[in-house]
Amino acid sequence: MLQQTKICIDLDRCETEFDFIKSWVESGADALMIRCDRQTGDRWREATEWVRALERSVGRPIPVILDLPNAEFAEGLFREGATNEVDLIAVSAVGGGASIHKLRNALKSNASVPQVVARFDAAGAFQDIESIVDAADAVTITLEGLQSVAPSQSPVVQKQISRHCQIAAKPCLVQRDSLCRLATSPHQQQPDVFDLANIVFDHADGVLLSADQIDRSSVVQSMRTVRGILVSAEAYLEVTDRPVRVGFGQPPNTAALAYAIRHILKMQEIAAVAVYSMSGTTARVISKNWLDAPILGISPNLATARRMSLYHGVASHHLDRPLDTGEVLKTAGELAKRWGIAVPGDRIIVVSGHPHQTQEQANGFVVETVG
C-alpha cells in the first residue's frame, strides 16, 4: 500500500547543510519547511536553491514552505522579490482570518504569489478557526499552539481544525516533535506511535516533523518508522471509516465530480485517479474525499505540481507543456505503470477540464483501460 499521508520535514535551522537536506529528500520527504527570520539572514535562500537542485535530481516536485515570524516580516521580504522559488509561506494566524486576507492583498503586487499557510500557534487563533481556514490556502497546527490551550481541549481543537479543513478542502498539517525518539527507540515510544496514527484518523493531510536533533545516520530509519505507522493507520481507515463530506462551498462542479468518483471507486476496480490540472483545485478537492485509490496529479504548471505534492494521497508530476485530451490519457496510463500503481488491463479514471489550457475547474472524466 502506498503512503498517502504526507511527511513534511521542518528543517528548523537555515544552517542546515546540503547533504542533510539531500538525505531527507532521498528518503522520501514530501515537503520541506525552512525557517526565515532576521537571525538567519539569507541562508534560507541557499537552502531553497539546494532543494530545487535536488528536485531536479530526484525527478519529483518538492514544495518548499517558508516559515515566517509574522505577517509584517512577510510583506517586507516579498517586496524584495523572494517569491520565485517558494511555494507556500507560513505565518501566524493569531490575528484571525482578517490578518490572512490582509497579507494576501499585500502580496498581490508580486509577479509570483505563494500560497498562505495559516499557523495555529497561539490560543487566540483557536477562537476563529472557521474564518482562518476559509482565508488560508492551508493550515498548520503547531505544538506551540496546542500547548497554549487547556490540556483537556487540545485534542478537541486539533480535531476541529482538521474537520474544518476537510469540509473546506484545505490541506492540514499537524506538527509533532517525535521524530528523534522514533528514530532511536520506536518500540519504547508507544505514545508517539499512537499520536501519529491519531493524526491520520483526524483526516489531516500530513505530519510536520522537526528535524532537530536528528543526524544523517538516523534519517532513513526514522522515515521508515514514520511511514510504517502512517500506512498502517491508513489501511485501518480504508475499511472502518467514513470521511467527512467535502463542503459544496467548493467549486460546485468539482465538488460534485469528486463525490461521484468516490462512489464509482466503491463499485468498480479502479487502480488510480489521474487529475490533469492547471491550478490544482480539482486535485485538492478530490484528495479531501480520501479515495480508496492513489491520485496522480499532472500539471504543466510547476508551482501547481509542487503544491499538489502536499495534498493527501496525491503523487504529482510536472509536464514540460500542456497536453490535449489524447495525450492526457496516454500520459496518465504511462505514469501509473511507471510508478507501479497499475498494469496493462487495469482501469484508471482520468479527470480534466475542457479546454485544457485554461484555469477553469474540471468538468469531466473518463474511465480508461491502461494499455
Secondary structure, 3 states (H helix, E strand, C coil): CCCCCEEEEECCCCCCCHHHHHHHHHCCCCEEEEECCCCCCCHHHHHHHHHHHHHHHHCCCCCEEEECCCHHHHHHHHHCCCCCCCCEEEEECCCHHHHHHHHHHHHCCCCCCCEEEEEECCHHHHHCHHHHHHHCCEEEECHHHHHCCCCCCHHHHHHHHHHHHHHHCCCEEEEECCHHHHHHCHHHCHHHHHHHHHHHHCCCCEEEEECCCCCHHHHHHHHHHHHHHHHHHHHHHHHHCCCCCCCCCCCHHHHHHHHHHHHHHHHCCCCEEEEECCCCHHHHHHHCCCCCCCEEEEECCHHHHHHHCCCCCEEEEECCCCCCHHHHHHHHHHHHHHCCCCCCCCEEEEEECCCCCCCCCCCEEEEEECC
